[in-house]
Amino acid sequence: MSRHNVVLLANARRAREDAARARRLSVWVGDNGAIQRLVDYSIERDRHASEYEQLAAKLKETMLRTQAAIRELRAVIAETRRIIEEEKARR
């Protein structure tokens, strides 16, 4: 897993923790306006967490595709070198 992926997932975890903390805090607050702000904040942090998780998943997919493309390119390079060496040997 890349460093960037780890950072995205850590951000998601922190956002989820913030959301849970806001939900717990909203239970203890007596002011309806404050409760609503905490609930809204909780929803926003959950949304951010989901976005971070989606970005991490997309990054992982991109990395896997890139690694596969690199393997294919290496195979093509090896085959090209082999063909060149065969041509040199024939001459």
Order of alpha helices (4+ residues) and beta strands (2+ residues): alpha-alpha
